[in-house]
Amino acid sequence: MPAPELIAERFTLRPLREADIPELTSACQDSEILRWCMGVPLNYSEETARNYIEFSHDAADNGNELIWGIDLSGTFAGIVSLYNLTDTSAEIGFWLAPVLRGQGLLTDAARVVLGFAFDPLGMGLDEVTWTAIAGNAASERVAIKLGFSDIRCEEKGTQGRPTENGTDTRLDARTATMTRKQFSHIGLD
Ligand SMILES: CC(C)(COP(=O)(O)OP(=O)(O)OC[C@H]1O[C@@H](n2cnc3c(N)ncnc32)[C@H](O)[C@@H]1OP(=O)(O)O)[C@@H](O)C(=O)NCCC(=O)NCCS
């Protein structure tokens, strides 16, 4: 299933497309994205972006991962993804281009994706997990605003950037899981 278009007031979430290559490449030079998102390769080039867009379409076709581009009036601004997909669960990942941060955009975009993930008419998942490298305060703040609670520390709970000699680079993580029931109660208390 391709990532379906999800329309919100400030943005549209949609599959990645070739026209996103310049903005995607530019955003992925950002030191914060490279510091906290281990899946984003170093030395990111237009070729890397092209491969990632192709990967995003293949991953959707294979049912492994759904990747949405955040589209602000036709301009690509960032990513929200649901990865490690199973019939009942997923993990959520995200990043936003540096100049657009601090306006609540990513929280809104991730909330729309969670709505689709939990909606029985959408993906009908039972739970979604957020995980960040320990110390990523902005990501943790987003998770809290989204309603993730009982955030716990997992020692060496996430994969770090691979090294050339294959040494273990696992890093301490912060993680929490939200259920559909918890999501449906957010804002109703
Ligand atoms: C995490 C990220 C996506 C947030 O995007 P954003 O659009 O700025 O998010 P929002 O505006 O919705 O919310 C960010 C919140 O974090 C807070 N914040 C930002 N930097 C912070 C910091 N260094 N320490 C504590 N809080 C911080 C903001 O004040 C805001 O909280 P508030 O609304 O209570 O004021 C963005 O910072 C980013 O792309 N970072 C690099 C990539 C990354 O870390 N991705 C997540 C990997 S797990």
The ligand as a Gaussian input file, in Angstrom:
#p B3LYP/6-31G(d) Opt

LIG

0 1
 C       12.626000      16.618000      16.676000
 C       12.123000      17.554000      15.579000
 C       11.523000      16.737000      14.466000
 C       11.044000      18.483000      16.177000
 O       10.485000      19.261000      15.134000
 P        9.645000      20.609000      15.460000
 O        8.743000      20.933000      14.328000
 O       10.564000      21.642000      15.976000
 O        8.754000      20.079000      16.641000
 P        7.649000      20.894000      17.425000
 O        7.757000      22.362000      17.131000
 O        6.363000      20.211000      17.115000
 O        8.024000      20.604000      18.941000
 C        9.361000      20.682000      19.373000
 C        9.362000      20.807000      20.870000
 O       10.666000      20.506000      21.354000
 C       11.146000      21.606000      22.103000
 N       12.581000      21.634000      21.936000
 C       13.278000      21.906000      20.826000
 N       14.592000      21.801000      21.065000
 C       14.715000      21.430000      22.362000
 C       15.807000      21.177000      23.224000
 N       17.063000      21.258000      22.778000
 N       15.541000      20.826000      24.499000
 C       14.273000      20.736000      24.962000
 N       13.186000      20.966000      24.182000
 C       13.414000      21.310000      22.914000
 C       10.431000      22.802000      21.541000
 O       10.447000      23.889000      22.435000
 C        9.038000      22.216000      21.337000
 O        8.345000      22.093000      22.537000
 P        7.201000      23.159000      22.981000
 O        6.165000      23.132000      21.904000
 O        6.721000      22.659000      24.300000
 O        7.873000      24.503000      23.057000
 C       13.263000      18.436000      15.020000
 O       13.889000      19.103000      16.088000
 C       14.288000      17.643000      14.222000
 O       14.114000      17.394000      13.033000
 N       15.401000      17.256000      14.901000
 C       16.492000      16.509000      14.238000
 C       16.048000      15.098000      13.839000
 C       15.522000      14.291000      15.014000
 O       15.996000      14.407000      16.124000
 N       14.509000      13.452000      14.733000
 C       13.945000      12.565000      15.728000
 C       14.750000      11.321000      15.835000
 S       14.099000      10.259000      17.126000

